[in-house]
Amino acid sequence: MPRFVVQFAPTIPRAPRTRASTQPRFASAGAGSASGVGHREDIDWLRAIAVLSVVAFHFEAPAIFGGFVGVDIFFVISGYLITGIIAAEIGAGRFSFVQFYERRGRRLLPALYAMVAFAALPASQDMLGSERAEFFRSAAAVVTFTSNVFFWQQSGYFDHAAVEKPLLHAWSLAVEEQFYLVLPIVVWAVLLIARGRRLALTFTLALLAAGSFALGLLLMREGASASAFFLSPPRAWEFLLGSLVAISGLRAPRPGLARRGARALSLLLMAVPILALRPGPGFPGVDALAPCLGAALFLWSGAGVANVPRSPLSPLGVAAFFGRISYSLYLWHWPLFAFARFAKPGLALDGWERVALFALTVAVATLSWRFIEQPFRHRKLAVTPRAAFGLAALASLLLLAGSGVGLLRAGAVSDADRAAQRLDAYNAYDMKPVYRYGTCFTTPDGRVPEDCLRPVPGKTNLLLWGDSFAAHYYHGLKAELDPDTVNIMQASQPTCMPTFNAETQGVAACRALAAQMRDYFAAHRPDLVVMSADWLEDARSPRFAGMVRDLRSTLSRLSDAGIPVVLLGPSVQFRARLPSMLARATLRGMASDPVAFVRSDIFALDQAMQAALSTSEGLSYISILSAVCENGRCPLTVGDVPLSFDHAHLTAAGSQLVMAWIAPLLLPKTTELSSRQQADDRTHQAGGEGARDD
């Protein structure tokens, strides 16, 4: 994100205003303004908070679940500084659109264009043909300041393919550039019409901010969260919030308790979402208010505070350093992370690798700041405005031409690329018919239709209950069990653990399903209940003990009703999306290693669940991993079909392969199954369903 050194000359004598004047006079902005102050070291600290939050989130640092809000903090900073600059220059009678856009070009384009050019080199080697084509289209979008629109049309920020788009982070720069195109015109026009009255500008910007925020809420209510996330109009309120702080004229808090309290509150407003907010379709909306208000409060409370000489190695000195390189750090961190992942067979970096990558990113960002940003900003290169605009135009044309060449070359694919693309196509796998989506899985109100729970007289009535990790077994059960003797019922909702205590999950759909199941079991007695869920997610620290308590309570009620239960342990889970991992390995001609692909923590969870639930009455615990993964080596494919279409959810072929091992253990019902019996009793081997890839 851009960093700006604010330098004003508010004491320059002004010519008397006459009727012929075309430059509106801007009244003094007061202590709360961005005008009238020099470089503020505390803004570098705020930039450091923003950029390190984003980098930590993208590098998967522990506990930084909402680090993506650092982008929103950057937006507030940009609105604050740019509006202060424009207003002060208009007030001094020296504002120039040409000079403004020259400064923006010098600030943004050199490092951005260098990053895009360097990223194109590994993109030509480490990406699939379709991905290369998308990369070069996105590069063209970066040059034309439309990358936010491009990625909005492609997919969501938090979707599976996000980490496979090396230029995805440029969406925020496009939003910022679009804001810069509009804001100077708005500020200049309002002050001209209102004859320099600050109140008119404040009212106009506040009205625009309210409209922008309302538009974002409307889009999210209509299910268009991607539009609210990527597009400029619903994001403009974040910039305008900073703008309002810059021109409000509100006096900053006095030194002492008031200022310290304001600073503490601002840090709290930012820290809570950085540490606790989760990515998803609920953002930005109301969830973006806290970090933006925190950033605005931080900026306001620091106005008029003198800079203090300090050691570069002091905590605040280090923070200031990261603030200074924040733009280059933001630019380079994402493509470096994306291509580092591509170099790993499992598409996932270990902890020490992420630490090393962060150090490398800081080094690259420092070089970018020192040798690319600074020379252009301080006119050591492209000294005149004409040279700056000419060089920017030439660089833009070269990048557009290079993108065109890259697109043409992306059309020529090798046999390995075609094989990789066939695997990669499973990232778009249609799971709806396999999971009974919209009927017995994922319904609007959380309840499943009666047809999903209707027993059939004269048959063994088996009820599959849980979340998507229950739904993905339906196809395999249907294929492996005799439909003439077994009736499979299904009650499943996303993220809903199969317990009667779903209130603890805090999801309305889960509460509705839990209530429905309480009523159902009060009136019906299935021959067997098979429970499954994403236990790895449900058991995340510190929730394991609560999950076990909920399961024990539910199992006790079912046991008292005489209903036997089989609980399926953790499913095979991979370190990243399995089709993507298989495609990368194929593209490089590498062998697919199950040990490198499969998450190791699922095996420990399986053992912990067996130990915690082994004494539950009426329960048979079946370890999926013991049955399917021989010596810890899990199957990756069924023939040429990936076992899962993402990190864990089974394809139809994968479901049938897993249930070929598990279904014989379900009927006849018994409470004496053990992991050893499952491992020894492999009545169905992978060879009959497709070779096991181990």
N, C-alpha and C positions, 0 to 999 in steps of 0.2 A: 504494500500500500504506500501511497506517496507520503513523503515527509517534506514539510515546507519550513524554511527559515523565514520567519515573519519579520520584515524590516520596513518600518514606516518612517515617514518624516512629517509628523503632524504639526511641527512648528514652522514649516516652510511658509513664508508670507504668501497670502492669496490675493489675487487681484480682486478689486471690488466687483460684486455681482451686478450685472446690468441686465436689462431686458433682452439684450442680444445674446446673453450667455446661453450655451447649450448644455453645459455641464451642471447638473443639479448639485447643490451644496448639501452635504451630509452632516447633520448635527453631531456633536460629540457623543461617542458611544458610552462613555463612562467606564467604571472599573470592571464591569463585566464583559467588556468587549475584547475582541481579538485585535482591535486596532489600538494604537498608542503604546504597544509593548514591543520589546525586542524578542530575541529567541528565548523560549521558555524551556528550561531543562525538564520540567515536569511533564511536558507534552511528549518528550522522548521516553519518559518512563511509561506513559500511557501507551505509546506505540509499542514499547517492549511487551507490555501486558498483552496487547492485541496479537502481535505476531507470534509470540511464544505460545500463546493459547492455541492458535491455529496450527502451528507446527507440531505441538504436542498432541493435539487431536489427530492429525493426519499420520503422525508417526506412532500412533496407538500407545501413547504413554498411559500408565495406570492412573485411574481416577480422573482423567481429564475428559469426561464424557461429553461436555458441551463446549469444547474449545473452539468450535466453529463460530461462536458468537464474537470471536475476535474480529471477524470481518465487519460486523455491525458496529463495533467500537471504532474501527477505522473509518467507517462512513461518517460517524458523528464528528470525528477529528477533522476530516476533510471539509465537511460543511462549515465547521467553526472557522477554520483557517482561511478557506477560500472566500467565504462571505466577508470576513473581516478585512481581507486584502482588497477586495473589490470596493467595499464601502469606503474604506479609508482613502483609496486612490481617487474615487469619485469625489469624496469630500475635499481632497486636496487639489482637485481640478486637473489631475494628471493621469486619469484612467484611459487606457487604450486597449481596444479589443485585440489589435495585432500583437501588442506586447504581452497581453495576458495569455493568448494561445501560444505564443512563442515560448513563454516560460513553462507552460504545461507540456509542450512538446519536448523541451529540453529535459524536463523532469521525468517524464513517463516513458518516452519512446526508446531511447538508446538501450537501456538495460532490458526492456521488454523485447525489443527486436533481437538483441543478442541471445537472450534465452530461447526464443523461438527457433533461431537459426541453429543453435547448438543442439536443441532437442530433436531437430529433424534428422540428425546423424544416426542416433540409435533407433529412432522410429523406423528408419528404412531397413533395419536388420532384425529388430526384436518384436515386431508386431505382425499380426496376420494381415493378409491383403486388404480385407474389409476395414481393419483398424487403421492401416496406413492411409487408406483413402479418407477415412474420417479425420485422422490427424491433420492431413494437409487441407481438408476443408475447414477444420477448426483454426488452422494457422491463417488461412485467408480471412476468417471471421475476426481473428485478433487484429489483423492489420486494418480492417474496415470498422473497427469498434462495435462489432455486432456479436461478439462471442457469447454474450448472455442469451441472445435470441437463438443462436445456433444450438447451444446446449439445452435450452428450454425445449426446443423442438425434438432433441434427441432423447432425453431421458431425465430422470430426477437426480438431484445432487447426492442423495443417500442410496441410490440403487446399486445393483450388483456390479455394474460396469464402471462405476465412478473411478475406481482405482486403476482402471485401464485406459483412462483418458488423460494423457500427460499435460494437456493444456486446459483442463477443466477449470482450474483456479482462475483463469483469465476472465471468467464471467464477471467477477467483481470489478475488474479494471474497466470492462466495457460499461458497466453501470455507472462507475465514477466518471468515465469520459463523457457519457451521455449527460450526466448532471452538469459537467463543466460547459457543455455546449449551450445549455438552457439557462443556468443560473445567472451568468453575467448580463444576459439580455433582460431577464426579469428584474434584477436589482437596478440596472441602469434605467429601464423604462419606468419603474415605479417611482424612483427618486426624481426622475425628470418630471413626471406628471404631478407628483406630490410636492414639487419644489423643495426637495431635500428633507422633507419631514420624516424623521425616523419612525414615528408611530405608524405611518401609512405602510412603510416597508415591513415593520413587525407584524402588523395586522395581515398583510398579504401573505407573508411567509407562513404565519400560523394557520391561516385558512388553507393554504396549499398542503401543509403538513397534515392537518386534520383530514382533508380529502384523500390524501395518499394513504393514511393509516386505515381509513374507513374502506377504501378500495381493497386493500390487502385482506381485511377481515371478511369482506364480501366474497372475494375469490376463494378464500379458504373454506368458508361456509358452503360454497357451491362445489367443493371438491377440487378446486383448481389450485392446490397448494404449490405446484411447480411454477405456475404463473406468478403467484405472490412472491415466490423465492427469487426467480431469475429476472423478472422484468423491472424496468426502472420506475415506472409510475407508482407501483405499490411499495417500492423501496425508498422513494424520495423523502419520506418523512424522517428517516434516520439522518440524512444529510441536513435536512431543514431544522431538525432539533438542534444540531450544532450551530446552524446559522442563527437561530433565535438566541442562543446563548451569546453569540458574538455581537449582536446588535441590540440586545434587550435593554442595555443600560442599567440592569440590576447591579447594585453594588455588591461586590464579593464580600464574604464574611470576614469579620475582623480577625486579626491574628490572635491566637489563643485557643480557648476551648471551642469556640464556634467553628473556627476553620478546621481544627483537628477533627471535630465531630462530623463536619461535612465530608472531609476526606475519608474518614473511616466508613461512613455510610456509602460513599461512592464505591469504595473498594468492595464492600459487602455486596452491593447490588451487582457488581460484575463477577465476583468470585462464586456466588451461589450458582448461577447458570453455567459458568465455566466448569464447575466441579460436578454439578448434578443434572443439568439439562440433557435429555437424550435426543439424538437425531430422529427425525420422523416427519410425517405429514403435518404435525401441529406447529411447525415453525415456518416462517417467522411469526406473524400474528402477535398475539398478546405476549407470547414467550420472549419476543425480542425487546419488550419494553424495559425490563430490568437492566440488561447490559447497556442499552442505549441511554437510559436515564442515569445510570452510574457513570458512564463516560461524560455525559453533559455536566453532571454535578462535579466531577473531577476537574473539568476544564474551568468551570465557573469559580470553584473554590480556590483555584490556584492563580487567578488573575491578580496581577500586581505584586506577586511574591518575587523577591529578588533571587537571582541565581546565586548559589553558594559554591565557591571553589572546593573541589573534593578530589580525592585520589581516584584515578581510573579503575583501580582494583577494589574500591569500596563497593558495597552492594548497589548503591544508587549510581555509582560510576559505571558499573557493569551494565545496569539497566539502561543507562543513557547510551552506551555503546550499541546495544541491541536495538534501541530506538533509532539510532542513526542509520543502521544498515537494514532497517525493517523492510524497506521496499524491495531491495535485492534479496533479502532472506525469504520474503514471501514469494517472489518470482521463481527462485531456484529450488525451493524445498520440494515442491510437488513433483516436477518432472524427475528430479533425482530419486525421489521415493518410488515413483512409478517404475522407472527403468531398473532400479535396484531389485524390486520385486520380480520383474520379468527375468532377471538373471538367476532366480532361485527356482528349483524344480517344484517346490511346494507353494510358490507365490506368496510366501510369508517370511518375514525377517525375524530372526531371533532377537532377544533383548540387547545383547552386546552389538549386534549388527546395526540396530537402530541407533544406539549410542554413537557408534563410529560414523554412521551416515549423518547424524546431526552435526558432529564435529566437521565432517567434510562440507556439509551445507553451509555452516558458518564461515568456513574458509573461503568457499566459492563466493558467498555473498559479500564478504569483506573485499575480495578482489574486484568484484563487480562494482561495489560502491566506490572503491578508490580509483579504479582505472576506467570505468565507463560512466558512472553517474556524475562524479565530481568534475571531470574535465568539461563535460557538456554543460553542466549547470553553471559553472564559473567561466564559461566562454573561452576556455583554453582551446577548445575545438569548435569549429563552425562559429567564428567570432561574431559575424553580423547576422541580423535577422534573416536576410536573404539566403545566406549560407545555411542557416539552421533549417529554414523551410525547404530549401532545395535538397539538402541531405536527407531530410525526413521523407520527401517525395520519392527520391531515388531509392532509399531503403525499402519503402513500401512497395514500389514497383518490383524490386528484386525479390522480395518475399512472396509477392503475389505470383510472379513468374515461377519461382521455385516451387510454390504450392501446386501450380498447374503441372509442372513436370512430375512432381511427386504423385499427383493423381493419375497421370498417364502410366507411370511405372507401376502403380499399385494394381493396375488392371492385368498385368502379366504375372501370373502366379505359377508356382512350381507344384509338383505332385505332393510334396510334403505340406505345402501351404493348403492345398485342397483337402488333404486328409485332416489337417488341423482345423480347417473351417468346418468340416463335417462334425467334428467333436464340439467345436465352439458353438455350433447351431443349437446345441442342447441347452445353452444359456437362455434361449427363448422357448423352452419346452412348455407345451400346453398341458398343465397338470389338472385342469378343471374336470374333465371327464373321469380321470383316474381317481381323483379324490372325492368325487361327487360334490363338487363345488356348487354352492347355491342351493343345495337341497339338504344333505346330511352334513355338510361342512360349509362354514361361512354363510350364515344367513343374517339379514339386516338387524333383527332384534335379538340374536343370540340363541333363540330357541329353534329346535329342529322340528320338521313336520312329523305328524303322527305316523306317516308311512315309514319313516326311518326307524321307528321303534315298535312296529307292529309284530308281535310274535305269530308264528305259524304253528297251529296244532299238529302234532304228529312228527315234528322235526326238533332237532336240537337247536335251541335259540341262543345264539351267541351275540353279545352286545359289545361292540368296539367303542370305547369311551375315552375321550381325551382331546388333544389339540391336533395340529397338522401332523404331528409325529404318531398319532393314531390313525388319522385319515390315510396316510401314505401306505398303511398295511392292508387297506381294504381290497385293493386289486389282487394282491398276492393271496390273501385268504380266500377270496372268491375263486381264484384259479386252482387252489390246492385242496379245498374242502368240497365234498360231494354236495352239490346243490339239492339233490333229492333227499338228503338226510339232515343237512345243516342250513339254517336260516341266519344270515348275517345281518344284524341291526347295527346302526351307527349313530352316534351322537358326538359331534366334534365341532369345535370352534377354535380359531386361531388364538394362541397364547393362553388357552384355558386349561389349567391343570384339572385332572379328573378327581375332584374332591367336592364335598358338600360345603366347603368353607371358602368358596371362591371370593368372598368379600375381601379377603386379605390380598387378592390380586389387583383390586381397584379398577377393574374393567367391567363396564356395564353388561357387555355381552356375556362375560363369564358368570356374573351374578345371575343373569337370566337363565343360563344353561344349568347352573347349579340348582336353582329353584325348580326347574323343570325336572331334573333328575331326582330330586328329593320326592317330588310328587309321583314320579314314575315308579320308583322302587317301593313306594308305599302301596302301589296298586298292582305291581307286576313282579314276577320272580323269574328272571332269565335263567337258563341252565348254566350259563357261564358269562362272566364279565371280564373282558380283556382291556386292561388299562395301559395307556402309553402317553407320553408327553415329552417335551423337550426338557428332560431332567437337568441337563447341563445349565440351561438358563434359569430354571426354577430353583436350582440349588446354589446359584452364585452367592458367594460370601456377602453378607452373613445369613443367607436365607435357608441353608441346608436343614438346620434344626426345625425351623418352622414348616418347611416342606414335609419333613418326616412326621411331624405332629399332625398336620392336616391329613396326610395319607393314613396314618394310624387311626385317626378318628373316623374317617370314611370307611376304612376296612372293618373296623369294629361294628359299625352299623350294618354293613352288608353281611358280616358274619352272623350277627344276631338275627338277621332275617333269613339265614340259611342259604345265602347266595354265594357260591364259590367264585373266587377271583384269581385271575392270572395277571400279574404285573410284569410288563415287558421292560427290561432295563434299558439303559441308554442306547440309542441308535448309533451307527457308525457316523462319525462327524469328521469333516475334512478341514484343513487349515485355511482353505479358500474355496472358491467355487470349483468343483471337481472338473466340469467340462473345460474351464479355462486352464487348469493345471495340466490336464491331459493334452490340450491343444498346444500349449507352450512346449511340453516335452516332445511332442511329435514334430513341431516346427524345428526344433534343434536336433532331432534325431537321438534324443536321450531316452533311456529306459525309465518307465514309470515305477517309482519306488513307493510301495504302500507305507513304509515307515516314515518317509519324508512327507507324505500326503496327509496321513491321518493324525488327528489331534491326540496327543498322548494322555491328556487329562481325563478323557472319557473312561479309560480303563480304571483309574483310581476312583472315579465316581461310581462306577459299576460295583467295585468291591465295597465301597462305603455304603451304598444302598442295600446290598445284600446283607451286610452286617447289621444295619440299622433296622431292617424290615424282616429279618429271618424268623423272628419270634411272633410275627403277627398271625393270629388265627385265621383260618380260612383262606390263606394267601399262598399261591405258588409263584415264586419269583423266577422268571426265565431270563437268563443273561443272553441278550442278542449277541454281544461281543464274543462270549465263549462259544456260542454255536456257529458263528459266521467267520470269525477271525482266528485262523489257526496260528498259534504261536505269535499272536499280536499282529499278524499280517492279514489285512482285510482285503476282500475283493474290490477292485476298482471299476471293472467293466463286466457286462454280461454280453459276451461276444464283442461286438464293436459299439455297444451302447453303454454310456456311463452309468454307474450304479445310482448316482444322484444327479439331479439337474442343477443343484446349487451346492451349498456346503454340507447338506445332510438329507434333504428331502428326496425320497426315492423316485426314480422313474418307474414306469409300469414293469419293465424288465427287472429292475432292481428289486421292486416289491415282491415279484414272483420268486426271484432267486432267494431272498431272505426268508420268505414264508415257506419255501421248500424245505428249509431246515426246521422252522419253528412250528408250522402247522401240525405235524405229527405229535408234537409235545402238548398240544392243547386238548386233544380228544383221544381217548377218554380222559375225563377230568381226574387229576390226582394232585395231592399236596405233597408228594414225595420226590418232586423233580429236583435235581441238583445240577450245578454247572458241569460237574464231571460227567454225569449221565448225558447231558446235552452234547458235550464235546465228543463222547464216544459213539453216540447214536446218530451218526451222520448218514441217514438213509438216502438223502439226496445230495449228490456231489455237484460241484459247479460245472463239471464236464457235460452234464446233460442239459444244462441251461445256457451254456456258453463258457468258455475257458475262464478260470479265475486268473486274474492278472497279478499273481504273486510269484 
